[in-house]
């Protein structure tokens, strides 16, 4: 659901959006593992997995045109996730069914991220300077009840500054060619699967686990580029990433 309010004829407007997603999922699995060494035997098993996913998002953004070619842009955003998982597995050995404690799990996960930003572009001569900051409050809460307690909680507030300077160079076939100098700071958060230390079976011989001590990954980006219609065609830059996890297996 979205609402747009046009404040004046200069381009000032107020946009508000709210969305909700509900996604239940049920999965039935039957499997059998056949061994040839050291002895010949089979190990059948089955399982039922139920997941419930709820996602609520709200954002409101204001663009306000002032005198002297100054534009104020500000807004807030809130994303909220609730996830429930129950996976019940069993295996058969010597004709007797028993709970498969490695595959069976039950946990819930809640994530709330609230953000606010403010930025103000200023035009002068052939240059445009835009600077701003975004502040984010992150709350993650994971609770596992089976096979053992791996609960964790993360609460933090971070600021992300942003600045760029642009200048129009020339036009080629109606394309605006511009030069940019950019600095920004970004964040990447580990998902619940990356944080949960409980064993997740991939197959009979391979499993994976999460690491509850993972920290968010912060990247500072410095870049200079030449762009055509805001798409870089030549760029040089430098990324400084701390606590990296997105390219680690």
C-alpha positions as CSV (number, residue, x, y, z in Angstrom):
1,X,0.0,0.0,0.0
2,X,1.5,3.4,-1.0
3,X,0.5,7.0,-0.6
4,X,2.1,10.0,-2.4
5,X,1.4,13.6,-1.6
6,X,2.6,16.4,-3.9
7,X,3.4,19.4,-1.7
8,X,4.0,22.0,-4.5
9,X,4.7,22.3,-8.2
10,X,8.5,22.5,-7.7
11,X,8.9,18.7,-7.1
12,X,8.4,18.6,-3.3
13,X,6.6,15.4,-2.3
14,X,6.0,13.0,0.5
15,X,5.9,9.2,-0.2
16,X,4.8,6.5,2.3
17,X,4.7,2.8,1.7
18,X,3.8,-0.2,3.9
19,X,3.9,-3.9,2.9
20,X,3.3,-7.2,4.6
21,X,4.4,-10.7,3.5
22,X,3.2,-14.0,5.0
23,X,4.8,-17.2,3.6
24,X,4.1,-20.6,5.3
25,X,5.9,-23.6,4.0
26,X,5.7,-27.3,4.7
27,X,8.1,-29.9,3.3
28,X,7.9,-33.7,3.6
29,X,11.2,-35.6,3.0
30,X,11.8,-39.4,2.7
31,X,15.4,-40.6,2.1
32,X,17.5,-43.8,2.3
33,X,21.3,-44.1,2.5
34,X,22.8,-47.3,1.2
35,X,26.2,-48.4,2.5
36,X,28.5,-50.9,0.7
37,X,31.6,-50.7,3.0
38,X,32.5,-51.9,5.5
39,X,29.2,-53.9,5.4
40,X,26.2,-53.8,3.1
41,X,23.1,-52.2,4.8
42,X,20.6,-49.4,4.3
43,X,19.5,-46.6,6.6
44,X,16.1,-45.2,5.8
45,X,14.7,-42.0,7.3
46,X,12.0,-39.3,6.9
47,X,11.1,-35.9,8.2
48,X,8.6,-33.1,8.2
49,X,9.7,-29.5,8.2
50,X,7.3,-26.5,8.8
51,X,8.4,-22.9,8.3
52,X,6.5,-19.7,8.9
53,X,7.8,-16.4,7.6
54,X,6.3,-12.9,8.4
55,X,7.8,-9.7,7.0
56,X,6.5,-6.2,7.7
57,X,8.0,-3.1,6.1
58,X,7.2,0.6,6.5
59,X,9.0,3.6,5.0
60,X,8.2,7.3,4.6
61,X,10.3,9.7,2.5
62,X,10.2,13.5,2.1
63,X,11.7,15.5,-0.7
64,X,11.5,19.3,-0.1
65,X,12.7,21.9,-2.5
66,X,14.1,25.1,-1.0
67,X,15.5,28.3,-2.5
68,X,19.0,28.6,-3.9
69,X,18.8,25.2,-5.5
70,X,18.8,23.3,-2.2
71,X,16.9,20.1,-1.8
72,X,16.2,18.4,1.6
73,X,15.7,14.6,1.5
74,X,14.8,12.8,4.7
75,X,12.9,9.7,5.7
76,X,12.5,6.7,8.0
77,X,12.3,3.0,7.4
78,X,11.4,0.0,9.5
79,X,11.8,-3.7,8.5
80,X,10.6,-6.4,10.8
81,X,11.0,-10.2,10.3
82,X,9.5,-13.1,12.3
83,X,10.6,-16.6,11.4
84,X,9.5,-19.9,12.9
85,X,11.0,-23.3,12.1
86,X,10.1,-26.8,13.3
87,X,11.8,-29.8,11.6
88,X,11.1,-33.3,13.0
89,X,13.2,-36.1,11.5
90,X,13.5,-39.8,12.4
91,X,15.6,-42.7,11.2
92,X,15.1,-46.5,11.2
93,X,17.8,-48.9,12.5
94,X,17.2,-52.6,12.9
95,X,13.5,-52.1,12.2
96,X,13.1,-49.5,15.0
97,X,12.3,-45.8,14.4
98,X,14.1,-43.3,16.5
99,X,14.4,-39.5,16.5
100,X,17.2,-38.2,14.3
101,X,18.6,-35.6,16.7
102,X,21.1,-34.2,14.1
103,X,18.4,-33.3,11.6
104,X,15.6,-32.4,14.1
105,X,15.5,-28.7,15.1
106,X,13.1,-26.1,16.4
107,X,13.9,-22.4,16.6
108,X,12.4,-18.9,16.2
109,X,14.1,-15.8,14.9
110,X,13.1,-12.1,15.1
111,X,14.8,-9.2,13.4
112,X,13.9,-5.5,13.7
113,X,15.9,-2.9,11.8
114,X,14.9,0.8,12.1
115,X,16.6,3.5,10.1
116,X,16.4,7.3,9.5
117,X,18.4,9.3,7.0
118,X,19.0,12.9,6.0
119,X,20.7,14.3,3.0
120,X,20.9,17.6,1.2
121,X,22.1,18.2,-2.4
122,X,23.5,21.6,-3.3
123,X,24.0,22.8,-6.9
124,X,26.6,25.5,-7.7
125,X,28.1,26.4,-11.1
126,X,28.5,23.0,-12.9
127,X,28.9,21.0,-9.7
128,X,26.5,19.1,-7.5
129,X,27.4,18.3,-3.9
130,X,25.3,15.8,-2.0
131,X,26.0,14.8,1.6
132,X,24.0,13.0,4.2
133,X,24.0,10.3,6.9
134,X,21.9,7.3,7.7
135,X,21.4,5.9,11.3
136,X,20.3,2.3,11.8
137,X,19.2,0.5,14.9
138,X,19.5,-3.3,14.6
139,X,17.9,-5.9,16.9
140,X,18.3,-9.6,16.3
141,X,16.9,-12.3,18.6
142,X,17.4,-16.0,17.9
143,X,16.0,-18.7,20.1
144,X,16.6,-22.4,19.5
145,X,14.8,-25.0,21.7
146,X,16.0,-28.2,20.1
147,X,18.5,-30.0,20.0
148,X,20.0,-27.5,22.4
149,X,19.8,-23.9,23.4
150,X,21.8,-21.6,21.0
151,X,20.0,-18.4,21.8
152,X,21.6,-15.1,21.0
153,X,20.7,-11.4,21.0
154,X,22.3,-8.5,19.0
155,X,21.4,-4.9,19.6
156,X,23.4,-2.1,18.1
157,X,23.1,1.4,16.5
158,X,25.4,2.5,13.7
159,X,25.8,5.7,11.5
160,X,26.7,5.7,7.8
161,X,27.9,8.9,6.3
162,X,27.7,9.6,2.6
163,X,29.1,12.3,0.3
164,X,29.6,12.8,-3.4
165,X,30.6,15.6,-5.7
166,X,29.6,15.5,-9.4
167,X,30.2,17.7,-12.4
168,X,28.8,17.5,-15.9
169,X,31.5,17.1,-18.5
170,X,29.7,17.0,-21.9
171,X,27.0,15.3,-23.9
172,X,27.4,12.4,-26.4
173,X,24.4,11.4,-28.5
174,X,22.0,12.9,-25.8
175,X,23.9,11.1,-23.0
176,X,25.0,13.2,-20.1
177,X,28.6,12.4,-19.3
178,X,29.5,13.3,-15.7
179,X,32.4,12.8,-13.3
180,X,31.9,11.7,-9.7
181,X,33.9,11.6,-6.5
182,X,32.1,9.3,-4.0
183,X,32.6,8.2,-0.3
184,X,30.1,5.9,1.4
185,X,30.0,3.5,4.4
186,X,27.8,0.4,4.2
187,X,26.9,-2.6,6.3
188,X,26.1,-6.3,5.7
189,X,24.6,-8.3,8.5
190,X,25.0,-12.1,9.0
191,X,21.7,-13.9,8.6
192,X,20.3,-16.3,11.2
193,X,21.8,-19.3,9.4
194,X,25.3,-17.8,9.6
195,X,24.8,-17.2,13.4
196,X,23.1,-20.4,14.5
197,X,25.8,-22.9,15.7
198,X,23.4,-25.9,15.5
199,X,24.4,-28.6,13.0
200,X,22.6,-28.5,9.6
201,X,22.8,-31.7,7.6
202,X,23.7,-31.3,3.9
203,X,23.9,-35.0,3.2
204,X,25.0,-38.2,5.1
205,X,28.6,-37.1,5.2
206,X,28.5,-33.3,5.1
207,X,27.1,-30.8,7.6
208,X,27.4,-27.1,8.2
209,X,27.2,-24.8,11.3
210,X,26.9,-21.1,12.0
211,X,29.1,-18.9,14.1
212,X,27.3,-16.9,16.8
213,X,30.3,-14.6,17.3
214,X,30.1,-13.2,13.7
215,X,30.0,-9.4,13.6
216,X,28.4,-7.2,11.0
217,X,30.6,-6.4,8.0
218,X,31.4,-2.8,7.4
219,X,32.8,-1.4,4.1
220,X,34.1,2.1,3.4
221,X,34.1,2.8,-0.3
222,X,36.2,5.6,-2.0
223,X,35.5,6.0,-5.7
224,X,36.1,8.2,-8.7
225,X,34.2,7.5,-11.9
226,X,32.9,8.9,-15.2
227,X,29.3,7.9,-15.9
228,X,26.9,8.1,-18.8
229,X,23.3,8.6,-17.5
230,X,24.5,7.6,-14.0
231,X,26.0,4.3,-15.2
232,X,29.8,4.2,-14.6
233,X,31.8,3.5,-17.8
234,X,35.3,4.2,-16.2
235,X,35.9,3.9,-12.5
236,X,38.7,3.6,-10.0
237,X,38.2,3.0,-6.3
238,X,39.2,1.5,-3.0
239,X,37.1,-0.7,-0.6
240,X,38.1,-1.1,3.1
241,X,36.1,-4.0,4.6
242,X,36.2,-5.0,8.3
243,X,35.0,-8.3,9.8
244,X,34.4,-9.8,6.3
245,X,32.2,-12.9,6.2
246,X,30.3,-12.7,2.8
247,X,33.1,-14.3,0.9
248,X,34.1,-16.9,3.5
249,X,33.0,-20.5,3.4
